[in-house]
Amino acid sequence: MTGAPDHPQDDPAERKMRFLFALRSRGVTDSRVLTAMERVDRGAFVKGLFADRAYEDMPLPISCGQTISQPSVVGLMTQALNVQPRDVVLEVGTGSGYQAAILAHLARRVYTVDRHRRLVREAVDLFRAMDLTNITAVARDGSFGWPEQAPFDRIIVTAAAEDPPGPLLAQLKPGGVMVLPVGQSDAVQSLIKVTRGEKGFEYEELRPVRFVPLVEGLASE
């Protein structure tokens, strides 16, 4: 029935059609982004009690007290990033691995970091199962980026900082784009797009969002 919650026994084609319609209706219109999101099964990244809600447009809990973002926000962030086929992308906040898997279909190479070793291990297993060979994932403090692999054409941050972290700005190529949420962790945050121009950084506010906070240091697991 149209508009009903998805269930595992749903027809996959109908479920995919509803999923893509929901993305379009919320402003995700870039054909390359929609194609990438169609190719990456969100259900593979949601486990346990919430598995039957994987195709709804809502954030869901994952391991380590983190969340997988709602698909429309993933789509809008990816769309704003404007990834090109030759781009090298840094993702700060691997989480479930869903965002990195989508980026892998758009970019030449994706580097992704997370402070939770368990999340990185689980994401790497999924990338391997999906034969996504252009993703490199490690456990490290994402607030410092990945200087050994810098500079990056694109940077995406999936956790909120009060301001764009200086090390990440420094690792953005001239002409590069960074998309991230900024604001206090206990208040509504703003999704912003940062473009590195010839004379400095340009900032564009996109929409209100709510993300987990960007935390420094490695977690215990």
N, C-alpha and C positions, 0 to 999 in steps of 0.2 A: 504494500500500500504506500503510495507516494507520501513522503513526509514522515513516515514512521521510523523509529530508531532502527539502525542496522542490526542484523543478527547473523550469526555464522552461516545459517542455512539460506540467506538471501542469494538471489541470482547474482553472480559476480559482475556481469555486464551492467545490470541495473544499478547495483551498488556503486560501481565506478561512475556511472552517468550521474547519479545523485551527488556523489562526492565532487565531481568537476563542476556541476551546476552550482553547488554551494560556494565553491571557490570563486567562480565568475560573478555570482551575485554579490559577493563581498569585495569586489574590486580587483581580483587577480585576473588580468586580461592578457598578459604577455603569453604568446603561444608557446614559446620555448619553455617557459616556466611551467605552464600547464602540462605540456608533454612530459617534462621531467617528473612532475608530481604524479602523473598517470602511471609512469613506469615504476615508481617506488611504492611498494605496498606498505602503507602505514601499519597495517595489522601485524607485520613482522616485528615491529618495534614496541608493541604494547602487549604486556603479558598479564596473566593472572585474572583477577576479578574484573578488570576493565577491558579485557580483550574484545568483548562484544560491542564496545563503544568506540573502537578504533577509527571508524569511518564517520563519526560525528564531528562537527566543527567545535571542538572543545579541548582545553588542555586536560591532560590526564597524569596521574601520579606514575612515577617510575622508581627504580631503586635509588637508594641513598638520599631520600627525601627530596628528590628533584622532580621535574615535570617534563613531559613532552608537550611542546607548544601546540596551540590549536592550528589546524592546517591553514586556515585563511591568513593567520599572522605569519606563518612560515612562508606562504606564497607571497604576501605583500613585502616581507623583508627581502626575499630572493629577487623579486621584481625590482625593488628599489636599488639593489646591489648592481643590477645590470651586468651580470657576468658574461664575458665574452669567451669564445672557444679556446683562446690561447692563454687565458688568465691563470695565474697562480693565486689561490685563495687561502686565507687563514680564517679558521673558525675558532673562536674562544667559547668553550662550553659545549663539548661533544654531546653530553646528555645521552639520549637513547641512540644517537647516530642518525636519526631521521633527516635532519637538515643537511648533514654532510653527504648523505647518500644522494639527495636531490642535487646538491652542488656538483657532485661527481659527474652528473650527466650534462653539466653546463660548462665546466672549466677543464683546463688541461690537467691541473693538479690541485688537490685539496689537502691542506695540513690542518689537523684539528687537535685541540688540547682540552683536557679536563683535569680538575684537581682530584677527581675520584677515580682511583685505579680500577675499581670494579666496573664502572661505567665504560671506561676505555676498553677493558678486556671484552665485555659483552658486545660493544659496538664493533670491535675488530672481528669478532666471530661472525657477526651479521654481514659486514663488508665482504668477508671471505666467502660466505655462503652465496652472496649476490654477485660474486666475481667483479667487485669494484676495486680494481687494482691501482687506481690513481688517487687513493686516499692513504695518508700516513697519519696515524693517531698515536699520541703519547700522553702519559700522565705528567702534568707539570702545571705550574702557577700561570694561568692564562693572562693575568693582569700585566705580565711582562712580555707577552707575545711569544715569538719564536725567532729571536734575533739571528740564529744560525741559518735560517732559511729566508730571511728578509732580503730585499723589500718585497711587498706583496701588491698585486694589482687590486685586490679586493680583501677587505677584512669584515667579518660579521661577528658580532658579539651577542650571545644569547643569555646574558645575565646583566643586570642593571648596575651601573656605577653612577656615582654622584656627578662625575664629569668624565668625558672621554679620557682614558688612561694615556698619559704622555708617551710611554714606550710603544703603544699601539699606533699613535699618531706618527711617531718617528719611523715606524716600519712600513708606512704606506707610501707607495711610489708616487711621484708627481703625476697628477691626472687620476690617481687612484681614488677609490670610494670605500668608505666604511659606514656600515649601518649598525646601530646599537641603541638599546634603551638607556636613558639617563634619568636620574631622579632618586629620591629617597626610597629605600626598600619598602617602607611601610606606607607609602602613598602612591597615587597614580603617577606613572612615569611617562615620559615622552619618547617615542621612537624617532631618532634623528638620523639624517644622512649627512655625512661629512665628506666633502670633496677636497682633495689637496690640489690647489691651484698654484700658479706661478708666484703669487704674492701672499700665500698662506692658505689657511683652511676656511672653507665656506660651509656654513651649517644650514640645514633645512629641517624644519620640524614636520614630521609626517602624520603622526596620530598618537593618541593616548594608548598605553599598553600597561601590562603588569607582568613583570618577570621576577624570578628569584634574584637575590643580590649577587653581585660579583664579589667573591671572597678570596682574599689573598692566601697563599700557602697551599700545600698539599693536604688533602684529607687523610684520615687514618686508614681508609680502605679504598 
